[in-house]
Amino acid sequence: MAEFIREYRGGIEMSVVCSDLSLLENINALLGSSGVLSIRGEDGVIHYIIDGRHNRQRASAAVTALVKGSTGRVDNEFFETCLKSVFKEFGLDMSLIGTTVLFDAVKAIYLSGSNVPLNMKTIYISAARTYKMTFAQIERDVRYAVKNSAFAGMRSRNIVQSLVTRTGRRLKFGTQCP
């Protein structure tokens, strides 16, 4: 039996039994990228696994969003499809690291139900850790992605706010999500 997550103080534990280390690595990668996994049981009930190992604030925000029900009930695949369609609408190239940084930021902000930070520095610092790059590299990559989009000349905080708002509208009304 391979133990995957253990949180003693919160009383949370998850164990995965398998004979394949790559399965555990895949689960760990999925949890690391999104912070939340959902698994539909045989009875149709959705069970959520939330990763709080490295960022307790992100885990807390995910739990809050799930309890609220406003954003937590969105199917992850449908949500990402809508979010990608919003990015395409504004000409953001998903193959660029800067666009990926913005995508991750918009996704985290929307799913947590929190506000866009007043200073993008916190997002850039988090992205720099995630992508093992410097703050300056992340900032440059975001500027490059923005320069080649419909948002050219706008400040990154305003861009993130616009993307969060547009994504929310699409999800609320179910429009234009392929």
Sequence and secondary structure as in RCSB ss.txt:
>XXXX:A:sequence
MAEFIREYRGGIEMSVVCSDLSLLENINALLGSSGVLSIRGEDGVIHYIIDGRHNRQRASAAVTALVKGSTGRVD
NEFFETCLKSVFKEFGLDMSLIGTTVLFDAVKAIYLSGSNVPLNMKTIYISAARTYKMTFAQIERDVRYAVKNSA
FAGMRSRNIVQSLVTRTGRRLKFGTQCP
>XXXX:A:secstr
 EEEEEETTTTEEEEE  S HHHHHHHHHHHHHHSEEEEE TTS EEEEE  SS HHHHHHHHHHHHH TTTTS 
HHHHHHHHHHHHHHTT  TTSHHHHHHHHHHHHHHHHT    SSTHHHHHHHHHHHT  HHHHHHHHHHHHHTST
TTTS HHHHHHHHHHHHHHHHHHT S  
